Amino acid sequence: MRHTETMEDVLRYIDEHISRGLTAEELARVSGYSFYHFCHLFAIDMGLSVGAYLRRRRLELAAGEILQGGSITEISTKSGFETPSGFSKAFRRHYGMAPTEYKSKKGEIDVMTPEIKYVEGFSAVGYCLAPPEGEFDVLDASAYWLGKDFSSVSRADYAKLTYPGYAEIGAWMHPDQVAGEFYYFFGPQVKEKSFIPDGMVPLDIPSAEYAVFLVPRGASVEEVGANVRKTWKYIFSEWFDQSEYQFDSAKIDFEYYLGEDAFIYVPVVKK
């Protein structure tokens, strides 16, 4: 069986058994891979660890049931959480609001309609930011540039990279599918890569068809970051399920900051 089909079977198995305590060991047995090989391939394919994916998927499925009027207590148990309070805490951390608030407030995000367009490849030069310690979900860690120290590169050198109307790119990257670690790239789109300051690296974004989402503006930088995270979560927990597209994992998804506007570019192919 091809690798893609194997992973699809694993994801289907997860959804069918999400209400009980699934483990990475069990999923490795389902896949037929060794435990280490399965965990490594899963992280590459999904962009997060098995444990982080299971937590996210439980919350995504729970959110759908909440919208259908289900009992919070019953949903929390069905989703594999030991207590309703533990479920509510995890839900708030993931969606930025309590389960009881979700139905009334989520409309600010889910009415978003992306522009589908083809984008020619381009380059950027930016910082490599180390991920948080331990397991983490890339959706919770989007807009990861917030609060980071960029003083390692002088303003003069940074200015040499830019041009009028330039945008900045933010993206979680996995540089080496064999041994590399995730890192968050953040830096300006450039016209050429002839100058790369110490402490920065180049990134080539390949040509692709993208679903482009405009992030709601915020009254502060922190609110912009929160809206970026909500938009990412909406895309992967709701929009793909409702659309005629699927994620093109062979390409790069990224945040695009242009002036006061923020966009999320997600590579797509027709289902």
GUMAR-971972 format. One line per field, with one value per atom (N, C-alpha, C): residue in one letter; atom name; x, y, z. Coordinates in steps of 0.05 Angstrom, whole numbers, padded with zeros to 5 digits. Layout:
<rs>
residu = (a|...) $
atome = (CA|...) $
X = (X|...) $
Y = (Y|...) $
Z = (Z|...) $
</rs>
This chain:
<rs>
residu = (m|m|m|r|r|r|h|h|h|t|t|t|e|e|e|t|t|t|m|m|m|e|e|e|d|d|d|v|v|v|l|l|l|r|r|r|y|y|y|i|i|i|d|d|d|e|e|e|h|h|h|i|i|i|s|s|s|r|r|r|g|g|g|l|l|l|t|t|t|a|a|a|e|e|e|e|e|e|l|l|l|a|a|a|r|r|r|v|v|v|s|s|s|g|g|g|y|y|y|s|s|s|f|f|f|y|y|y|h|h|h|f|f|f|c|c|c|h|h|h|l|l|l|f|f|f|a|a|a|i|i|i|d|d|d|m|m|m|g|g|g|l|l|l|s|s|s|v|v|v|g|g|g|a|a|a|y|y|y|l|l|l|r|r|r|r|r|r|r|r|r|r|r|r|l|l|l|e|e|e|l|l|l|a|a|a|a|a|a|g|g|g|e|e|e|i|i|i|l|l|l|q|q|q|g|g|g|g|g|g|s|s|s|i|i|i|t|t|t|e|e|e|i|i|i|s|s|s|t|t|t|k|k|k|s|s|s|g|g|g|f|f|f|e|e|e|t|t|t|p|p|p|s|s|s|g|g|g|f|f|f|s|s|s|k|k|k|a|a|a|f|f|f|r|r|r|r|r|r|h|h|h|y|y|y|g|g|g|m|m|m|a|a|a|p|p|p|t|t|t|e|e|e|y|y|y|k|k|k|s|s|s|k|k|k|k|k|k|g|g|g|e|e|e|i|i|i|d|d|d|v|v|v|m|m|m|t|t|t|p|p|p|e|e|e|i|i|i|k|k|k|y|y|y|v|v|v|e|e|e|g|g|g|f|f|f|s|s|s|a|a|a|v|v|v|g|g|g|y|y|y|c|c|c|l|l|l|a|a|a|p|p|p|p|p|p|e|e|e|g|g|g|e|e|e|f|f|f|d|d|d|v|v|v|l|l|l|d|d|d|a|a|a|s|s|s|a|a|a|y|y|y|w|w|w|l|l|l|g|g|g|k|k|k|d|d|d|f|f|f|s|s|s|s|s|s|v|v|v|s|s|s|r|r|r|a|a|a|d|d|d|y|y|y|a|a|a|k|k|k|l|l|l|t|t|t|y|y|y|p|p|p|g|g|g|y|y|y|a|a|a|e|e|e|i|i|i|g|g|g|a|a|a|w|w|w|m|m|m|h|h|h|p|p|p|d|d|d|q|q|q|v|v|v|a|a|a|g|g|g|e|e|e|f|f|f|y|y|y|y|y|y|f|f|f|f|f|f|g|g|g|p|p|p|q|q|q|v|v|v|k|k|k|e|e|e|k|k|k|s|s|s|f|f|f|i|i|i|p|p|p|d|d|d|g|g|g|m|m|m|v|v|v|p|p|p|l|l|l|d|d|d|i|i|i|p|p|p|s|s|s|a|a|a|e|e|e|y|y|y|a|a|a|v|v|v|f|f|f|l|l|l|v|v|v|p|p|p|r|r|r|g|g|g|a|a|a|s|s|s|v|v|v|e|e|e|e|e|e|v|v|v|g|g|g|a|a|a|n|n|n|v|v|v|r|r|r|k|k|k|t|t|t|w|w|w|k|k|k|y|y|y|i|i|i|f|f|f|s|s|s|e|e|e|w|w|w|f|f|f|d|d|d|q|q|q|s|s|s|e|e|e|y|y|y|q|q|q|f|f|f|d|d|d|s|s|s|a|a|a|k|k|k|i|i|i|d|d|d|f|f|f|e|e|e|y|y|y|y|y|y|l|l|l|g|g|g|e|e|e|d|d|d|a|a|a|f|f|f|i|i|i|y|y|y|v|v|v|p|p|p|v|v|v|v|v|v|k|k|k|k|k|k) $
atome = (N|CA|C|N|CA|C|N|CA|C|N|CA|C|N|CA|C|N|CA|C|N|CA|C|N|CA|C|N|CA|C|N|CA|C|N|CA|C|N|CA|C|N|CA|C|N|CA|C|N|CA|C|N|CA|C|N|CA|C|N|CA|C|N|CA|C|N|CA|C|N|CA|C|N|CA|C|N|CA|C|N|CA|C|N|CA|C|N|CA|C|N|CA|C|N|CA|C|N|CA|C|N|CA|C|N|CA|C|N|CA|C|N|CA|C|N|CA|C|N|CA|C|N|CA|C|N|CA|C|N|CA|C|N|CA|C|N|CA|C|N|CA|C|N|CA|C|N|CA|C|N|CA|C|N|CA|C|N|CA|C|N|CA|C|N|CA|C|N|CA|C|N|CA|C|N|CA|C|N|CA|C|N|CA|C|N|CA|C|N|CA|C|N|CA|C|N|CA|C|N|CA|C|N|CA|C|N|CA|C|N|CA|C|N|CA|C|N|CA|C|N|CA|C|N|CA|C|N|CA|C|N|CA|C|N|CA|C|N|CA|C|N|CA|C|N|CA|C|N|CA|C|N|CA|C|N|CA|C|N|CA|C|N|CA|C|N|CA|C|N|CA|C|N|CA|C|N|CA|C|N|CA|C|N|CA|C|N|CA|C|N|CA|C|N|CA|C|N|CA|C|N|CA|C|N|CA|C|N|CA|C|N|CA|C|N|CA|C|N|CA|C|N|CA|C|N|CA|C|N|CA|C|N|CA|C|N|CA|C|N|CA|C|N|CA|C|N|CA|C|N|CA|C|N|CA|C|N|CA|C|N|CA|C|N|CA|C|N|CA|C|N|CA|C|N|CA|C|N|CA|C|N|CA|C|N|CA|C|N|CA|C|N|CA|C|N|CA|C|N|CA|C|N|CA|C|N|CA|C|N|CA|C|N|CA|C|N|CA|C|N|CA|C|N|CA|C|N|CA|C|N|CA|C|N|CA|C|N|CA|C|N|CA|C|N|CA|C|N|CA|C|N|CA|C|N|CA|C|N|CA|C|N|CA|C|N|CA|C|N|CA|C|N|CA|C|N|CA|C|N|CA|C|N|CA|C|N|CA|C|N|CA|C|N|CA|C|N|CA|C|N|CA|C|N|CA|C|N|CA|C|N|CA|C|N|CA|C|N|CA|C|N|CA|C|N|CA|C|N|CA|C|N|CA|C|N|CA|C|N|CA|C|N|CA|C|N|CA|C|N|CA|C|N|CA|C|N|CA|C|N|CA|C|N|CA|C|N|CA|C|N|CA|C|N|CA|C|N|CA|C|N|CA|C|N|CA|C|N|CA|C|N|CA|C|N|CA|C|N|CA|C|N|CA|C|N|CA|C|N|CA|C|N|CA|C|N|CA|C|N|CA|C|N|CA|C|N|CA|C|N|CA|C|N|CA|C|N|CA|C|N|CA|C|N|CA|C|N|CA|C|N|CA|C|N|CA|C|N|CA|C|N|CA|C|N|CA|C|N|CA|C|N|CA|C|N|CA|C|N|CA|C|N|CA|C|N|CA|C|N|CA|C|N|CA|C|N|CA|C|N|CA|C|N|CA|C|N|CA|C|N|CA|C|N|CA|C|N|CA|C|N|CA|C|N|CA|C|N|CA|C|N|CA|C|N|CA|C|N|CA|C|N|CA|C|N|CA|C|N|CA|C|N|CA|C|N|CA|C|N|CA|C|N|CA|C|N|CA|C|N|CA|C|N|CA|C|N|CA|C|N|CA|C|N|CA|C|N|CA|C|N|CA|C|N|CA|C|N|CA|C|N|CA|C|N|CA|C|N|CA|C|N|CA|C|N|CA|C|N|CA|C|N|CA|C|N|CA|C|N|CA|C|N|CA|C|N|CA|C|N|CA|C|N|CA|C|N|CA|C|N|CA|C|N|CA|C|N|CA|C|N|CA|C|N|CA|C|N|CA|C|N|CA|C|N|CA|C|N|CA|C|N|CA|C|N|CA|C|N|CA|C|N|CA|C|N|CA|C|N|CA|C|N|CA|C|N|CA|C|N|CA|C|N|CA|C|N|CA|C|N|CA|C|N|CA|C|N|CA|C|N|CA|C|N|CA|C|N|CA|C|N|CA|C|N|CA|C) $
X = (00017|00000|00018|00010|00026|00024|00045|00047|00023|00014|-00009|-00034|-00039|-00062|-00060|-00036|-00033|-00040|-00030|-00036|-00066|-00079|-00107|-00123|-00114|-00126|-00123|-00099|-00094|-00112|-00115|-00132|-00161|-00169|-00197|-00201|-00181|-00182|-00184|-00169|-00170|-00199|-00211|-00238|-00258|-00254|-00273|-00270|-00247|-00242|-00233|-00240|-00230|-00240|-00263|-00275|-00260|-00241|-00226|-00196|-00181|-00153|-00134|-00136|-00117|-00088|-00070|-00041|-00026|-00002|00015|00023|00027|00034|00012|-00013|-00035|-00036|-00033|-00034|-00011|00012|00035|00029|00015|00007|-00012|-00031|-00050|-00036|-00016|-00001|00017|00026|00045|00074|00079|00106|00115|00141|00152|00143|00144|00135|00151|00177|00193|00188|00187|00184|00156|00136|00109|00108|00118|00117|00132|00154|00170|00155|00143|00128|00103|00090|00066|00072|00093|00100|00107|00119|00126|00100|00082|00058|00038|00035|00014|00025|00051|00062|00060|00054|00053|00054|00059|00062|00036|00037|00013|-00005|00007|-00008|-00022|-00007|-00019|-00041|-00038|-00059|-00084|-00081|-00104|-00120|-00105|-00119|-00134|-00121|-00134|-00159|-00156|-00179|-00202|-00197|-00218|-00234|-00219|-00232|-00247|-00236|-00250|-00277|-00276|-00301|-00321|-00310|-00328|-00341|-00325|-00336|-00360|-00358|-00380|-00405|-00401|-00424|-00436|-00419|-00430|-00449|-00441|-00458|-00484|-00485|-00510|-00527|-00518|-00534|-00530|-00507|-00502|-00495|-00498|-00491|-00460|-00451|-00422|-00411|-00425|-00415|-00413|-00434|-00433|-00412|-00409|-00388|-00360|-00356|-00329|-00322|-00341|-00336|-00331|-00348|-00345|-00319|-00309|-00284|-00259|-00263|-00240|-00228|-00242|-00232|-00243|-00227|-00235|-00256|-00255|-00275|-00284|-00309|-00318|-00300|-00289|-00272|-00246|-00235|-00211|-00217|-00240|-00249|-00252|-00265|-00269|-00243|-00224|-00198|-00183|-00184|-00170|-00184|-00211|-00226|-00220|-00219|-00213|-00185|-00166|-00138|-00137|-00153|-00151|-00167|-00192|-00209|-00210|-00198|-00197|-00223|-00240|-00266|-00277|-00294|-00306|-00326|-00331|-00350|-00378|-00387|-00413|-00413|-00389|-00387|-00384|-00375|-00366|-00387|-00411|-00432|-00438|-00440|-00448|-00426|-00401|-00379|-00363|-00366|-00349|-00356|-00380|-00388|-00369|-00353|-00334|-00313|-00308|-00288|-00299|-00321|-00329|-00343|-00349|-00361|-00340|-00315|-00294|-00294|-00292|-00290|-00263|-00247|-00220|-00221|-00200|-00195|-00177|-00186|-00169|-00153|-00127|-00111|-00084|-00072|-00046|-00025|-00005|00017|00043|00057|00084|00103|00123|00143|00158|00166|00182|00200|00217|00237|00234|00243|00243|00269|00277|00300|00291|00297|00286|00301|00290|00301|00290|00306|00297|00291|00266|00259|00254|00267|00265|00236|00225|00198|00197|00173|00171|00180|00188|00197|00174|00179|00159|00141|00119|00100|00085|00078|00063|00047|00026|00009|00016|00023|00031|00008|-00017|-00039|-00040|-00034|-00033|-00009|00012|00037|00039|00017|00018|00022|00030|00038|00060|00078|00098|00119|00119|00138|00131|00107|00098|00116|00127|00143|00171|00180|00206|00227|00252|00274|00288|00287|00299|00323|00335|00357|00383|00384|00409|00417|00398|00403|00397|00416|00412|00390|00378|00357|00367|00393|00404|00406|00415|00417|00389|00370|00343|00331|00337|00327|00338|00362|00374|00358|00343|00328|00301|00292|00264|00263|00238|00233|00205|00197|00170|00148|00130|00108|00115|00137|00145|00126|00125|00110|00129|00120|00135|00121|00137|00127|00132|00112|00115|00106|00123|00117|00131|00117|00130|00143|00168|00183|00195|00198|00212|00235|00259|00281|00291|00290|00303|00284|00273|00253|00265|00291|00304|00311|00323|00333|00327|00317|00314|00291|00293|00272|00256|00231|00215|00227|00222|00229|00209|00207|00188|00205|00199|00212|00197|00211|00198|00217|00208|00225|00212|00224|00212|00214|00194|00196|00218|00235|00257|00256|00269|00270|00294|00314|00337|00351|00367|00380|00410|00419|00447|00459|00441|00450|00433|00447|00434|00449|00438|00453|00458|00479|00485|00461|00454|00431|00405|00405|00381|00387|00365|00367|00348|00353|00335|00313|00290|00268|00256|00253|00240|00212|00192|00164|00158|00150|00145|00119|00116|00091|00069|00045|00023|-00003|-00025|-00051|-00058|-00068|-00072|-00101|-00111|-00134|-00123|-00130|-00119|-00141|-00136|-00155|-00145|-00163|-00157|-00164|-00144|-00148|-00163|-00183|-00196|-00176|-00178|-00160|-00165|-00144|-00147|-00139|-00148|-00142|-00114|-00100|-00073|-00058|-00031|-00015|-00023|-00028|-00036|-00062|-00081|-00107|-00103|-00085|-00080|-00069|-00051|-00040|-00062|-00080|-00102|-00120|-00125|-00142|-00128|-00101|-00086|-00090|-00088|-00091|-00120|-00140|-00167|-00172|-00160|-00164|-00151|-00127|-00114|-00131|-00142|-00158|-00184|-00196|-00220|-00215|-00192|-00185|-00184|-00169|-00164|-00186|-00202|-00223|-00250|-00254|-00280|-00279|-00262|-00264|-00258|-00237|-00230|-00252|-00265|-00287|-00311|-00315|-00338|-00331|-00306|-00298|-00293|-00288|-00282|-00252|-00237|-00208|-00197|-00172|-00157|-00129|-00116|-00090|-00069|-00053|-00030|-00006|-00001|00021|00049|00050|00076|00086|00069|00076|00077|00081|00085|00061|00050|00030|00043|00033|00047|00029|00038|00025|00039|00023|00032|00023|00042|00036|00044|00023|00027|00014|00031|00020|00003|-00022|-00039|-00055|-00052|-00067|-00050|-00064|-00051|-00068|-00054|-00067|-00055|-00070|-00060|-00063|-00040|-00039|-00037|-00057|-00057|-00057|-00037|-00037|-00059|-00073|-00096|-00096|-00109|-00116|-00145|-00158|-00186|-00188|-00209|-00214|-00221) $
Y = (-00024|00000|00025|00044|00068|00084|00100|00115|00133|00147|00165|00150|00127|00111|00101|00094|00085|00107|00132|00154|00161|00159|00164|00143|00118|00098|00104|00114|00121|00144|00164|00187|00178|00160|00150|00134|00118|00102|00121|00142|00162|00172|00181|00192|00172|00146|00125|00117|00123|00114|00137|00161|00185|00186|00173|00176|00160|00143|00128|00137|00126|00135|00124|00134|00126|00133|00117|00122|00121|00132|00131|00102|00086|00058|00042|00047|00034|00043|00068|00078|00068|00065|00053|00025|00009|-00018|-00018|00001|00004|00009|00026|00034|00012|-00006|-00026|-00017|00008|00018|00014|00016|00015|00041|00040|00063|00088|00086|00110|00120|00102|00110|00123|00111|00122|00150|00154|00181|00202|00194|00212|00220|00200|00205|00221|00215|00229|00259|00265|00293|00308|00294|00306|00312|00292|00295|00315|00314|00330|00356|00359|00384|00386|00364|00364|00335|00331|00304|00290|00263|00247|00257|00262|00272|00298|00317|00343|00341|00323|00319|00308|00288|00276|00296|00313|00334|00353|00361|00380|00367|00342|00329|00325|00318|00315|00342|00364|00390|00398|00392|00398|00384|00358|00342|00351|00358|00368|00395|00412|00438|00434|00414|00408|00399|00383|00374|00396|00414|00437|00454|00457|00473|00459|00433|00418|00417|00431|00433|00412|00397|00376|00386|00368|00375|00377|00398|00402|00379|00370|00348|00322|00316|00291|00293|00316|00319|00317|00328|00326|00297|00281|00252|00237|00243|00229|00236|00260|00269|00259|00243|00231|00247|00268|00284|00273|00274|00262|00278|00305|00322|00344|00354|00377|00402|00406|00429|00426|00402|00398|00402|00393|00398|00428|00442|00471|00486|00478|00491|00487|00462|00455|00469|00471|00483|00513|00526|00554|00560|00543|00546|00544|00526|00521|00542|00548|00566|00595|00599|00626|00635|00616|00621|00596|00599|00576|00562|00536|00522|00536|00547|00561|00586|00598|00622|00617|00592|00585|00590|00581|00583|00612|00629|00657|00673|00667|00684|00674|00649|00638|00650|00661|00673|00694|00706|00727|00715|00688|00675|00658|00643|00623|00634|00660|00671|00678|00674|00682|00666|00679|00666|00673|00653|00659|00665|00678|00681|00658|00644|00622|00633|00633|00644|00630|00631|00620|00641|00633|00652|00641|00658|00651|00649|00631|00628|00653|00656|00680|00672|00690|00685|00705|00696|00713|00708|00726|00723|00729|00711|00716|00701|00704|00692|00663|00646|00620|00621|00619|00620|00592|00584|00558|00554|00530|00525|00525|00526|00524|00496|00493|00468|00448|00422|00402|00401|00385|00383|00409|00415|00439|00435|00451|00450|00475|00471|00494|00515|00506|00525|00543|00532|00548|00566|00559|00574|00591|00596|00614|00643|00660|00688|00686|00667|00662|00684|00702|00725|00744|00743|00762|00760|00782|00783|00772|00765|00754|00776|00769|00788|00786|00808|00808|00827|00832|00852|00840|00814|00803|00814|00825|00838|00868|00884|00913|00922|00945|00957|00964|00972|00980|00955|00933|00908|00899|00901|00892|00909|00935|00954|00948|00937|00930|00908|00892|00870|00879|00902|00910|00929|00935|00953|00964|00986|00998|00977|00975|00957|00928|00923|00895|00882|00856|00841|00823|00815|00797|00770|00749|00721|00708|00693|00677|00648|00628|00601|00581|00560|00538|00520|00513|00498|00473|00452|00428|00424|00433|00435|00409|00388|00362|00340|00326|00306|00281|00280|00258|00264|00287|00293|00322|00339|00367|00372|00394|00402|00425|00427|00450|00476|00497|00524|00542|00566|00586|00607|00610|00630|00656|00678|00704|00724|00737|00757|00768|00787|00801|00785|00788|00779|00796|00784|00798|00794|00813|00811|00794|00793|00776|00768|00747|00736|00741|00763|00769|00778|00788|00797|00783|00767|00753|00759|00776|00783|00758|00759|00738|00735|00710|00705|00702|00704|00701|00680|00669|00648|00654|00643|00647|00626|00632|00613|00617|00596|00597|00585|00601|00593|00584|00559|00550|00560|00560|00568|00548|00558|00540|00555|00540|00551|00553|00576|00581|00590|00582|00595|00617|00642|00665|00677|00676|00686|00713|00733|00758|00756|00761|00759|00784|00781|00805|00823|00849|00867|00868|00876|00878|00906|00913|00939|00941|00918|00918|00895|00895|00874|00847|00847|00822|00811|00829|00821|00810|00823|00812|00784|00779|00752|00732|00741|00723|00717|00737|00733|00714|00716|00698|00670|00665|00638|00628|00645|00636|00629|00645|00639|00613|00608|00582|00559|00561|00540|00536|00558|00557|00542|00548|00536|00506|00496|00468|00452|00466|00452|00453|00473|00476|00480|00499|00507|00483|00468|00446|00425|00420|00401|00410|00436|00447|00454|00454|00464|00442|00449|00430|00425|00436|00434|00418|00408|00396|00408|00405|00417|00403|00419|00409|00408|00385|00383|00384|00383|00384|00413|00433|00461|00473|00500|00514|00532|00529|00548|00569|00594|00615|00639|00655|00680|00702|00722|00743|00770|00785|00811|00834|00849|00871|00896|00915|00938|00931|00941|00935|00909|00897|00873|00847|00826|00800|00780|00763|00742|00715|00694|00667|00654|00643|00630|00599|00585|00556|00543|00527|00514|00493|00492|00474|00460|00438|00423|00415|00411|00403|00374|00369|00342|00323) $
Z = (00000|00000|00000|-00016|-00018|00009|00014|00039|00043|00022|00024|00032|00021|00028|00057|00065|00093|00112|00107|00125|00125|00102|00100|00117|00117|00133|00163|00170|00198|00207|00190|00197|00199|00182|00183|00209|00216|00241|00265|00265|00287|00290|00269|00271|00280|00273|00281|00310|00322|00349|00367|00360|00374|00403|00409|00436|00457|00449|00469|00469|00487|00490|00469|00445|00424|00432|00424|00429|00403|00403|00379|00374|00395|00392|00376|00383|00369|00340|00335|00308|00291|00304|00290|00281|00298|00291|00267|00268|00246|00219|00221|00197|00186|00204|00195|00197|00205|00208|00237|00241|00268|00282|00309|00324|00317|00316|00310|00282|00263|00235|00231|00244|00241|00253|00277|00290|00273|00261|00245|00219|00205|00181|00187|00209|00216|00220|00234|00239|00213|00195|00169|00153|00152|00136|00148|00174|00187|00199|00202|00213|00243|00256|00285|00295|00321|00332|00332|00337|00339|00362|00385|00408|00403|00391|00385|00365|00345|00325|00338|00356|00369|00385|00400|00416|00397|00375|00357|00345|00336|00322|00341|00366|00386|00389|00389|00393|00368|00344|00319|00317|00323|00322|00344|00367|00388|00380|00367|00359|00340|00322|00304|00319|00340|00355|00372|00381|00397|00379|00354|00336|00330|00334|00330|00355|00377|00401|00421|00419|00438|00466|00486|00513|00516|00529|00533|00549|00570|00586|00570|00555|00538|00517|00505|00484|00495|00519|00531|00536|00546|00551|00525|00505|00479|00466|00472|00459|00473|00494|00508|00530|00539|00562|00588|00609|00634|00648|00645|00659|00640|00644|00628|00632|00656|00660|00644|00643|00626|00597|00588|00560|00555|00573|00569|00567|00584|00585|00558|00549|00523|00500|00501|00480|00478|00502|00502|00492|00499|00490|00460|00448|00419|00403|00413|00397|00407|00431|00441|00455|00461|00474|00486|00506|00519|00500|00504|00487|00485|00507|00507|00490|00486|00470|00440|00434|00408|00386|00391|00370|00363|00382|00377|00365|00372|00363|00339|00333|00312|00284|00282|00256|00246|00264|00256|00238|00240|00224|00202|00207|00188|00163|00163|00139|00118|00124|00106|00081|00058|00032|00020|00015|00004|-00026|-00035|-00063|-00072|-00093|-00104|-00127|-00125|-00146|-00148|-00172|-00177|-00171|-00156|-00148|-00158|-00173|-00182|-00158|-00161|-00140|-00134|-00109|-00101|-00078|-00070|-00049|-00026|-00003|00021|00036|00053|00070|00099|00117|00144|00166|00190|00214|00217|00230|00238|00268|00276|00304|00314|00336|00347|00358|00356|00366|00396|00408|00437|00446|00471|00481|00484|00479|00482|00458|00461|00439|00435|00411|00405|00379|00377|00353|00337|00311|00295|00292|00294|00292|00317|00340|00365|00364|00349|00348|00323|00310|00286|00296|00277|00284|00306|00302|00323|00326|00307|00308|00331|00341|00362|00386|00395|00420|00417|00393|00390|00387|00393|00392|00364|00349|00322|00321|00344|00345|00334|00328|00318|00290|00276|00250|00252|00243|00245|00228|00235|00219|00191|00190|00164|00145|00156|00140|00132|00150|00144|00122|00123|00103|00075|00074|00048|00034|00049|00038|00026|00035|00029|00006|-00002|-00024|-00019|-00032|-00027|-00032|-00013|-00015|-00009|00004|00009|00030|00030|00049|00066|00089|00106|00107|00108|00107|00133|00143|00167|00160|00167|00159|00177|00185|00199|00178|00182|00162|00175|00158|00166|00146|00153|00133|00123|00139|00132|00140|00121|00127|00141|00143|00156|00185|00189|00216|00225|00207|00214|00234|00247|00267|00255|00264|00256|00265|00248|00257|00244|00255|00243|00228|00203|00186|00187|00190|00188|00176|00154|00142|00116|00104|00081|00054|00038|00010|-00004|-00020|-00033|-00063|-00077|-00106|-00114|-00097|-00103|-00077|-00078|-00054|-00053|-00066|-00067|-00040|-00023|00004|00025|00042|00064|00090|00108|00132|00150|00165|00184|00203|00208|00226|00211|00184|00168|00146|00135|00115|00092|00068|00046|00046|00034|00031|00004|-00011|-00037|-00035|-00041|-00042|-00070|-00075|-00102|-00113|-00139|-00152|-00144|-00140|-00132|-00135|-00134|-00132|-00102|-00093|-00065|-00060|-00036|-00025|-00007|-00012|00002|00020|00046|00066|00077|00077|00090|00119|00136|00165|00175|00192|00203|00218|00214|00227|00257|00272|00301|00310|00334|00346|00356|00359|00369|00354|00357|00345|00357|00383|00396|00385|00380|00369|00340|00325|00298|00300|00319|00323|00330|00348|00355|00331|00314|00290|00270|00268|00251|00260|00286|00297|00293|00297|00293|00263|00245|00217|00209|00218|00212|00221|00246|00257|00241|00233|00216|00190|00178|00152|00154|00174|00176|00192|00207|00222|00208|00190|00178|00147|00138|00110|00091|00096|00079|00077|00100|00100|00083|00080|00066|00037|00030|00004|-00016|-00041|-00062|-00065|-00045|-00046|-00023|-00027|-00006|-00005|00018|00023|00006|-00008|-00024|-00006|00006|00026|00013|-00013|-00027|-00029|-00023|-00025|00003|00004|00030|00036|00060|00069|00086|00085|00099|00106|00125|00132|00115|00107|00089|00101|00110|00123|00105|00097|00078|00090|00100|00112|00137|00138|00160|00156|00133|00127|00130|00139|00142|00125|00111|00095|00102|00097|00100|00072|00063|00037|00042|00032|00035|00008|00001|-00026|-00028|-00050|-00053|-00080|-00081|-00105|-00104|-00126|-00126|-00115|-00101|-00090|-00113) $
</rs>
